[in-house]
């Protein structure tokens, strides 16, 4: 389980500086998969709240308004997208000779989602307080996310190679796109004025 002495700020900084080391620490906690899925659901709720707030501060393009204006629909997209991401990356990783256990990857992606919520808070505050820096922060978050994501895939799936992790990410992205399109059609996004192939 998670040690009581974890310095979360230090772990967040370590995730950016040395994602492989941070991944090894998180994986060493051996958190039960059921707990990880509950944590993922809670983070999806927080992410939905922050995304709704973000859409008020930074309105999305008109074609996407129907998709993000309903918190329940947004939650389904965020939660469903996370589930699809975990499974798509896991099975793509298996195809490349990766781990046969999903738990490590799930733990790392839950931590990434947690950091994403924190990043959403920082971006919203920067838009409100320092608009000139907001675009730079968005670019930094995007670059850092890709860097951490690749390293987490490599370590979480025991691929031991950023190149193999990159190919798993590409293969997983195709599966994620198909899966997300299915979710959007199931919740009737097309009926809200958004093309079903968004």
N, C-alpha and C positions, 0 to 999 in steps of 0.2 A: 504493500500500500504506500501512499504518498507520505514521506517523512514530514513530521510536524515542523521541522527546522528549515524547510525549503524557502529560499529567498527568491520570490517570484520575479522581482525586478532584475536580479542578477541572472536568473535563468532566461529571461527575455533577451537581455543583452548578449548572453552567451549563445542564444539561438542565432543571433545575427552574426556574431564574430566567429563562432565555431559550431555550426549546426550539427555536425556529426557528434561532437562531444555532448551537446545538449540532448540529442536524440538518444545517445547511449544512457544518459542519466534517467530520462523519462522511461525508457524501456525497462530499466532496472527495477522500477517500482512494481512491475507485474500487476497492474490494475486489472481486476476481473472485467471481462468483456461486457457483462451486463451493466456494470457501473459506467463504463465508457460510453455505452449507448445512451444511458440516462443523462450523462454529462453533455453528450452531443445534442440531445433534445433541448436541454436547458440553454445551451449556447445558441441553438437555432432560434429560440424564443427571444433571447437578447439581441441577436443579429437582426431579427425581424423588427424589433423596436427601434434599433439604431438606424436601420435602412429606411424605415418609415419617417423617422426624424430627419434623416439626411435628404430624403425626397422633398421634404418641406423647405429645407434650406437651399437645396440645389435641385430644382424641378427637372424631372427626366423628360426626354423628347415625347411629344404628343402620342406617337404610336404605342409607347410603352406605359402610358398613364394608367390604362385599364388593368395592366398586369400588376402594378405596384401599389395602386391606390387601396386595394383590399388587403388588410393585414393577414387574413386567413390564407388568401391565395399566395401572398408573399412568403408566408411561413411554409406552405406546402412546397413552394419552389426551392426555398433555402434548405429545408430538411430533406426533401426528396433528392435534391442535387447533391447533398452531402453523402447520403446513402449510396447513390449511384457512383459517386466519385470513389468512395472506399472500395466498393466491389469491382468497379472497372479497373482501378489500378491494381488491386490484388490479383485478379485473374490475368490481367496483362503481364503482371510480374511473374506469375506462375509460368506463363508461356515462355518467359525469358530465363527460366530456371531459378526464380526467386523463392522466397519462404513459403511454406505450406500453412503457416499460421497467420491469421489476419490481425491478431491482437496488437502486435507492435505497431503496425501501420496505422491502425485505428487510433491508438494512443497518441501518435505523433500528429495525425490530422486533427484530432480534437484540440490539441495544444495550438496548432496553427489557426484553427477557427477562433480560439480564445484570443490570440494575438490580433486576428483580423477585427474582432469587435473593438479591441483597444485602439487599433488604427483608425477605425471608423470614428471613434470619439475624438481622436486627435485631428482628423481631417475636418470634422464639423467645427471644432473650436477654431482651427486655423482659418476656415472660411469666414467665420464670424468676427474673429479678432485680428487676423493677419492675412487678408485675402491674397496679397502678393506672394506669400509663401505657400499657399495651398497647392498650387499646381506642382511645385517642386516636391512637396511632401507626397502627393499622389504618385509621382514618378518614382520616388524613393521606395515607397511601399510596394509598387508593382515590381521593381527590380529585386527588392529584398525577398518578396514572396516567391518569385521564381527561383532564386538562389537557394532559399531554405527548402522549398518544395522538392527540388531535384535531390538535395542532400538527404532529406527525410525519406524520399522514395528509395534511394540507394541503400540507406541503413535499415529502414523499416522492412524492406523486402529482401534484405541480405544480398543485394545485387553487387555491392562492392565496386561500383563503377558509375560515375556520373553520366557516361555515354549510354550505358544500358538503361539508366534511369530516365534519360531523355527519350529514348525509344519507347519505354513503357509509358511515359507521359503522353507521347503522341498517340500511341495505340489506345490508351485510356481515354484520351480526349475525344476520339471518334466514338467510342462506346458511350461516353458521357453525353455527347451531343444527341445521339439517338435516344438514350434513356430520358434526357430532359425533354426532348420533343414529345415523347410518349406521355410524360407527366403533364406537360402543358395542354395536350389534347384531352387528357383525362379530366382536368379541372376546368376545361372549357375556356381557355384563354382566348382561343380564336373567336369565340362568341362575344368577347368583350372588345372587339375591334383590333386585336393584335393578331397578325398572321401566325398560324399555328407552327410555322417552320422557323420562328425566331430563335 
